[in-house]
Amino acid sequence: MARIAVPISNLVGNGSLADPAGTTIDATNSHSISLASVHPEELLIRVTNTDSSAHVVTVKAGGTNPPAWRGGQGDLTVSVPATTGVVFIGPLSSSRFAQAGNVLNLDIVSGHAGKVTVFKVPRGF
């Protein structure tokens, strides 16, 4: 099945951003983040969990060289605590996580309920 695309919210240097709604987790399809106009090094991923059990989110390692010449280091797995859990993942290395097709892939386990929000952190301003 196709992955659910997660939009990117731009943080503003010397400014503010209202808390984005985020993308509802779909554990049957997992998620992807387009890297067409950003690099993983500029992203911060927030994952919430409203389920009564902790769940693991996996940032998939790139499978081809290029773009991910360090993809052999493997996936990154992060546990999200139960009920009101929130984790921030990133910034990430493009040399490890960029996929062919210019995307970043997140796998979500069955039963995980919550939201995924992606923020682009501005470079020096």
URVENRA-V722821 format. One line per field, one symbol per residue. ss: DSSP state (@ for helix, = for strand, . for the rest). psi: psi as a letter, one per 40 degrees, with the letter a starting at -180 (. if undefined). burial: I if it has 9 or more other C-alpha atoms within 8 Angstrom, else O. A space follows every 50 residues. Layout:
# URVENRA-V722821
ss = ???
psi = ???
burial = ???
This chain:
# URVENRA-V722821
ss = ...==..===............==......====.....@@@=======. ....=====...........@@@..=====....======...@@@@.=. ..======......======.....
psi = iiihhhihhhihhfaihihidihhhgedeaiihhfdeiideeihhhhihe ieiiihhhhhiieihiegeedeeiihhhhhiicfihihhaiihdedehih efihhhhhihehhaihhhhhhiii.
burial = OOOIOIIIIIIIOOOOOOOOOOIOIIIOIIIIIIIOOIOIIIIIIIIIII IOOIIIIIIIIIIIOOIIIOIIOOIOOOOIIIIOIIOOIIIIIIIIIIII OIIIIIIIIOOIIIIIIIIIIIOOO
